[in-house]
């Protein structure tokens, strides 16, 4: 307990039975609970720096934790390691209405930020759905969500960071500006690095004007191929959809059932539709919105939609909320894994055909939905046998890579998808990423086992 | 000449008098001409890889060259080095109208790309002004320009790269998708690295729907403080300007004189205005555009503009073209240096006040314009004495950093601003960047002397 006492000299520490189960897992399906040896709850970046300096000196693994809502296991600690929980670094430091930025500590949740920005007519547009998620976690996984088709993902909306290296150095990267060409972009490198390069202790976020009026069209299509074929035209129309989601018929049935939501779609339309496209538009002017949503409806029926329903505000909100809960709905229904492969969006039909063939070959059940405008497919897998499930996952990821895609669009690699990442990704890129990791974290203490296998001791 | 013969076994090589002066400089003011020992003009990434492998083995410096329109000296080679000119890798490989991306080789110019995308109703929205610039050069400097306030800079519009490392490995990063959370973002790391990490041999670019209708308001203001105060409201209005530029009175006089452009502003207005704001809007619907430009005019006069003039299409186009040429106008007028410092946009008045004081203290003349929406200030310095000029630059950059800004918004550090970068930037960040550089380029052959001082031999 010598090490614990040294930690306690720096900041608040929990050990042994003081450590609740929540510090040992995230929301991954089938993720194991690993209780860490220590939980620290720092209040300042200086405390984080001291913790990391000590951990690096002693070779003790460190895992950062925000709200623990991740689903790839990147917040699952090592049994001999430290969890740095940011629950006490949860202040919104500034809402700057002149520069249109927010400065937040990593423990701030999306909900808290949204409430504060709403007060001044601004919005942080990244919307991964789970509003209890922390901004620190969002930065670590490069969180995405439904509004990415218009506003991009976390990467496109974070302007700067304060980050602590495993060397104990506290860096400030970027700032309250959208552009710079002054050395390497460390902000972008740290975003999405899943806690393996640095611990983020502050983020400067770009805010947008909050647009008041939204309207939603729901368009049933014969199948997902027909949906995918419609997407480029919708994106190219200049209507600039805020949301452009596809939902397959089974997922639609499940999420509307769970949410007890009646969409008023006639039985014969529902029975002949295997996939839905949800298009949400926004406009600062209500009349323009009304005109645009009509245009969108006409466009969609012209593109082969069986029909196009303009959803009333309440139903639209509830449908989007239900869609946000698709992961939880799948989990509750007994899904054995989820993937969020990203593809060139025009490759969606080909990927779905490949996925169907893979599923049939391995007697696996797949249902899904996804960010159609981004080519980001979310599939829930039902296959109890771990070995078969791994085969299905490997074949799905290989198909995505063959079509020019990537393993994860927004969930991250973490522990959960690591073996596929290491197996399928170009070894030269993996080797380069490991060299970059070493440039940041020579002692290899930041989230070892995430993205890469932990290095054998003394290997570098 | 043994080395030259080995290069010639790989690809087309120029040596000695075959090497024209153009390979030895870019457009930097006062940049020296350095003729390289070798110019290679590869046709494939495989040839680039062989050249880099040989260069790394022999420790010969390598500098990439696109169109040579840079203004920070990053394309200026070493006398003992190789210039890799991408003039023969200049094909537009694909315009993909389903995924809305273009795939280009580095030697393609912005003008060529714009002509091709126009044919299919799409646009690559990054617009650094100099249309003869190459996409490879744009990627290397993270080029920006006037449309960044709406569409971001190069970084936000490049989805993937093919890049050759100094190890001879050819990597593909990213792809035809806007989001991924699958390991470190190598695309973003290479963008803006000024040829020091890898040579880019292909880029996948995000295209947007080309919006037909634009309109422009020109608003004279009493001074730049009044301009800056108006900017947040314009950005927050939801009008989503495509361009939001300020131009000081002297720069306006110079560029309109050079372009022989009459804007029809009454003398008494011109005489009482020290700064102008140019707001360009776009809309796919002409009626909406007309309504929006009226709203913008009212907004601007409400925000203190002396008046607001809706410019006819031809004048607007010529004013924007004249503004694009501001750098060349300054250069022709005898400017001794230019800077493109970026700041939080609300800090613009404070920076301008500091700049005025610095200029007066050192008897230096400053004129400028800038991307007001982005806080990106472009100043031309007139000061013949090199030492005084260096003092002025150092003080200007220090003021920008004190206000939360960065040395360069879009021009890059190159050779031209390196000494200030190394002097003023956090040493811990410089050291980390050097470690990253080493992870990519262990032999230190990629553009040594750019960003960092070249390392003494055998230092690593």
HADDOCK unambig.tbl for C-alpha pairs under 7 A between the chains (distance, minus, plus):
assign (segid A and resid 98 and name CA) (segid B and resid 232 and name CA) 5.25 0.50 0.50
assign (segid A and resid 98 and name CA) (segid B and resid 346 and name CA) 5.91 0.50 0.50
assign (segid A and resid 99 and name CA) (segid B and resid 232 and name CA) 6.69 0.50 0.50
assign (segid A and resid 99 and name CA) (segid B and resid 344 and name CA) 6.28 0.50 0.50
assign (segid A and resid 99 and name CA) (segid B and resid 345 and name CA) 5.99 0.50 0.50
assign (segid A and resid 99 and name CA) (segid B and resid 346 and name CA) 5.86 0.50 0.50
assign (segid A and resid 141 and name CA) (segid B and resid 181 and name CA) 6.32 0.50 0.50
assign (segid A and resid 142 and name CA) (segid B and resid 181 and name CA) 6.10 0.50 0.50
assign (segid A and resid 153 and name CA) (segid B and resid 179 and name CA) 6.78 0.50 0.50
assign (segid A and resid 171 and name CA) (segid B and resid 429 and name CA) 6.82 0.50 0.50
assign (segid A and resid 175 and name CA) (segid B and resid 404 and name CA) 6.39 0.50 0.50
assign (segid A and resid 175 and name CA) (segid B and resid 405 and name CA) 6.73 0.50 0.50
assign (segid A and resid 176 and name CA) (segid B and resid 344 and name CA) 4.91 0.50 0.50
assign (segid A and resid 177 and name CA) (segid B and resid 343 and name CA) 6.22 0.50 0.50
assign (segid A and resid 177 and name CA) (segid B and resid 344 and name CA) 5.27 0.50 0.50
assign (segid A and resid 177 and name CA) (segid B and resid 374 and name CA) 6.39 0.50 0.50
assign (segid A and resid 177 and name CA) (segid B and resid 375 and name CA) 6.89 0.50 0.50
assign (segid A and resid 178 and name CA) (segid B and resid 374 and name CA) 6.45 0.50 0.50
assign (segid A and resid 179 and name CA) (segid B and resid 153 and name CA) 6.76 0.50 0.50
assign (segid A and resid 179 and name CA) (segid B and resid 409 and name CA) 5.52 0.50 0.50
assign (segid A and resid 180 and name CA) (segid B and resid 342 and name CA) 6.92 0.50 0.50
assign (segid A and resid 180 and name CA) (segid B and resid 406 and name CA) 6.71 0.50 0.50
assign (segid A and resid 180 and name CA) (segid B and resid 408 and name CA) 5.81 0.50 0.50
assign (segid A and resid 180 and name CA) (segid B and resid 409 and name CA) 3.93 0.50 0.50
assign (segid A and resid 180 and name CA) (segid B and resid 410 and name CA) 5.81 0.50 0.50
assign (segid A and resid 181 and name CA) (segid B and resid 141 and name CA) 6.31 0.50 0.50
assign (segid A and resid 181 and name CA) (segid B and resid 142 and name CA) 6.10 0.50 0.50
assign (segid A and resid 181 and name CA) (segid B and resid 192 and name CA) 5.85 0.50 0.50
assign (segid A and resid 181 and name CA) (segid B and resid 408 and name CA) 5.38 0.50 0.50
assign (segid A and resid 181 and name CA) (segid B and resid 409 and name CA) 5.22 0.50 0.50
assign (segid A and resid 181 and name CA) (segid B and resid 410 and name CA) 5.05 0.50 0.50
assign (segid A and resid 181 and name CA) (segid B and resid 411 and name CA) 6.53 0.50 0.50
assign (segid A and resid 181 and name CA) (segid B and resid 412 and name CA) 4.71 0.50 0.50
assign (segid A and resid 182 and name CA) (segid B and resid 406 and name CA) 6.86 0.50 0.50
assign (segid A and resid 182 and name CA) (segid B and resid 407 and name CA) 6.31 0.50 0.50
assign (segid A and resid 182 and name CA) (segid B and resid 408 and name CA) 5.54 0.50 0.50
assign (segid A and resid 182 and name CA) (segid B and resid 412 and name CA) 5.78 0.50 0.50
assign (segid A and resid 182 and name CA) (segid B and resid 413 and name CA) 5.79 0.50 0.50
assign (segid A and resid 183 and name CA) (segid B and resid 193 and name CA) 6.40 0.50 0.50
assign (segid A and resid 183 and name CA) (segid B and resid 451 and name CA) 6.68 0.50 0.50
assign (segid A and resid 184 and name CA) (segid B and resid 189 and name CA) 6.23 0.50 0.50
assign (segid A and resid 184 and name CA) (segid B and resid 192 and name CA) 6.62 0.50 0.50
assign (segid A and resid 184 and name CA) (segid B and resid 193 and name CA) 5.71 0.50 0.50
assign (segid A and resid 184 and name CA) (segid B and resid 433 and name CA) 6.61 0.50 0.50
assign (segid A and resid 185 and name CA) (segid B and resid 189 and name CA) 5.96 0.50 0.50
assign (segid A and resid 188 and name CA) (segid B and resid 188 and name CA) 6.32 0.50 0.50
assign (segid A and resid 189 and name CA) (segid B and resid 184 and name CA) 6.23 0.50 0.50
assign (segid A and resid 189 and name CA) (segid B and resid 185 and name CA) 5.95 0.50 0.50
assign (segid A and resid 189 and name CA) (segid B and resid 189 and name CA) 6.33 0.50 0.50
assign (segid A and resid 192 and name CA) (segid B and resid 181 and name CA) 5.85 0.50 0.50
assign (segid A and resid 192 and name CA) (segid B and resid 184 and name CA) 6.62 0.50 0.50
assign (segid A and resid 193 and name CA) (segid B and resid 183 and name CA) 6.39 0.50 0.50
assign (segid A and resid 193 and name CA) (segid B and resid 184 and name CA) 5.71 0.50 0.50
assign (segid A and resid 209 and name CA) (segid B and resid 236 and name CA) 5.21 0.50 0.50
assign (segid A and resid 209 and name CA) (segid B and resid 238 and name CA) 6.09 0.50 0.50
assign (segid A and resid 232 and name CA) (segid B and resid 98 and name CA) 5.26 0.50 0.50
assign (segid A and resid 232 and name CA) (segid B and resid 99 and name CA) 6.68 0.50 0.50
assign (segid A and resid 236 and name CA) (segid B and resid 209 and name CA) 5.20 0.50 0.50
assign (segid A and resid 238 and name CA) (segid B and resid 209 and name CA) 6.11 0.50 0.50
assign (segid A and resid 238 and name CA) (segid B and resid 284 and name CA) 6.83 0.50 0.50
assign (segid A and resid 284 and name CA) (segid B and resid 238 and name CA) 6.81 0.50 0.50
assign (segid A and resid 342 and name CA) (segid B and resid 180 and name CA) 6.92 0.50 0.50
assign (segid A and resid 343 and name CA) (segid B and resid 177 and name CA) 6.23 0.50 0.50
assign (segid A and resid 344 and name CA) (segid B and resid 99 and name CA) 6.28 0.50 0.50
assign (segid A and resid 344 and name CA) (segid B and resid 176 and name CA) 4.90 0.50 0.50
assign (segid A and resid 344 and name CA) (segid B and resid 177 and name CA) 5.28 0.50 0.50
assign (segid A and resid 345 and name CA) (segid B and resid 99 and name CA) 5.99 0.50 0.50
assign (segid A and resid 346 and name CA) (segid B and resid 98 and name CA) 5.90 0.50 0.50
assign (segid A and resid 346 and name CA) (segid B and resid 99 and name CA) 5.86 0.50 0.50
assign (segid A and resid 374 and name CA) (segid B and resid 177 and name CA) 6.39 0.50 0.50
assign (segid A and resid 374 and name CA) (segid B and resid 178 and name CA) 6.45 0.50 0.50
assign (segid A and resid 375 and name CA) (segid B and resid 177 and name CA) 6.89 0.50 0.50
assign (segid A and resid 404 and name CA) (segid B and resid 175 and name CA) 6.39 0.50 0.50
assign (segid A and resid 405 and name CA) (segid B and resid 175 and name CA) 6.72 0.50 0.50
assign (segid A and resid 406 and name CA) (segid B and resid 180 and name CA) 6.69 0.50 0.50
assign (segid A and resid 406 and name CA) (segid B and resid 182 and name CA) 6.84 0.50 0.50
assign (segid A and resid 407 and name CA) (segid B and resid 182 and name CA) 6.30 0.50 0.50
assign (segid A and resid 408 and name CA) (segid B and resid 180 and name CA) 5.81 0.50 0.50
assign (segid A and resid 408 and name CA) (segid B and resid 181 and name CA) 5.38 0.50 0.50
assign (segid A and resid 408 and name CA) (segid B and resid 182 and name CA) 5.54 0.50 0.50
assign (segid A and resid 409 and name CA) (segid B and resid 179 and name CA) 5.50 0.50 0.50
assign (segid A and resid 409 and name CA) (segid B and resid 180 and name CA) 3.92 0.50 0.50
assign (segid A and resid 409 and name CA) (segid B and resid 181 and name CA) 5.21 0.50 0.50
assign (segid A and resid 410 and name CA) (segid B and resid 180 and name CA) 5.82 0.50 0.50
assign (segid A and resid 410 and name CA) (segid B and resid 181 and name CA) 5.03 0.50 0.50
assign (segid A and resid 411 and name CA) (segid B and resid 181 and name CA) 6.53 0.50 0.50
assign (segid A and resid 412 and name CA) (segid B and resid 181 and name CA) 4.70 0.50 0.50
assign (segid A and resid 412 and name CA) (segid B and resid 182 and name CA) 5.77 0.50 0.50
assign (segid A and resid 413 and name CA) (segid B and resid 182 and name CA) 5.78 0.50 0.50
assign (segid A and resid 429 and name CA) (segid B and resid 171 and name CA) 6.82 0.50 0.50
assign (segid A and resid 432 and name CA) (segid B and resid 439 and name CA) 6.83 0.50 0.50
assign (segid A and resid 432 and name CA) (segid B and resid 440 and name CA) 6.96 0.50 0.50
assign (segid A and resid 433 and name CA) (segid B and resid 184 and name CA) 6.61 0.50 0.50
assign (segid A and resid 435 and name CA) (segid B and resid 439 and name CA) 5.26 0.50 0.50
assign (segid A and resid 436 and name CA) (segid B and resid 436 and name CA) 5.89 0.50 0.50
assign (segid A and resid 436 and name CA) (segid B and resid 439 and name CA) 5.91 0.50 0.50
assign (segid A and resid 439 and name CA) (segid B and resid 432 and name CA) 6.82 0.50 0.50
assign (segid A and resid 439 and name CA) (segid B and resid 435 and name CA) 5.25 0.50 0.50
assign (segid A and resid 439 and name CA) (segid B and resid 436 and name CA) 5.91 0.50 0.50
assign (segid A and resid 440 and name CA) (segid B and resid 432 and name CA) 6.96 0.50 0.50
assign (segid A and resid 451 and name CA) (segid B and resid 183 and name CA) 6.68 0.50 0.50
